[in-house]
Amino acid sequence: MAMRVQTEGINHTKSRRENRYNRMTELLMNFCRCGIAGWCLEVMFTSVDSIMAGDWTLMGQTSLLMFPIYGMGALLFPISRFIDSWLTGLPGFEDRGGDRMSRAGRMIRHGLIYMVLIFIAEYVAGTWLTSLGICPWDYSAWPDNVGGVIRLKFAPLWFGTGLLFEYLTSAGNTRQTSGY
């Protein structure tokens, strides 16, 4: 009997360790997915700027520093699930938990959450990189800038980018729970 209890304890510990390893591996893969997707989006976005300047070579650009910044998009979906669970208990949201919302309602809620989180991350990262003198972007010439590191005009882009990152990071078993 004592041997059986000890074996079950070892298996339980091994299972928890494997589960933690799998979660960390999934987070790392999602970090890479978001980082690469962000790079691609930025190159496409900046190549549109070249068209506006009359340069039809469609040259886009990005910075290596942007990979970890975009990679943090891997945290958006877990944060939105936490916010969904938190909102479910508030007055007016009792019957609108993440699992009971319409697809459109969930997309709007998550898109707005992602937009705000991305603005916060862009502001914090931009301010920090500016203090180091290595910020790859400067929006200070635009009238809709905040601190020279974010532009309010990008709100719809961040809304869509957040939903794209959710789609990329909710692969496999979690894609069914995201509702998209």
Helices and strands as residue ranges (DSSP letters): H 2-52, H 66-71, G 72-75, H 76-88, H 103-132, E 145-146, E 150-151, G 152-154, H 155-169, G 172-174, H 175-178
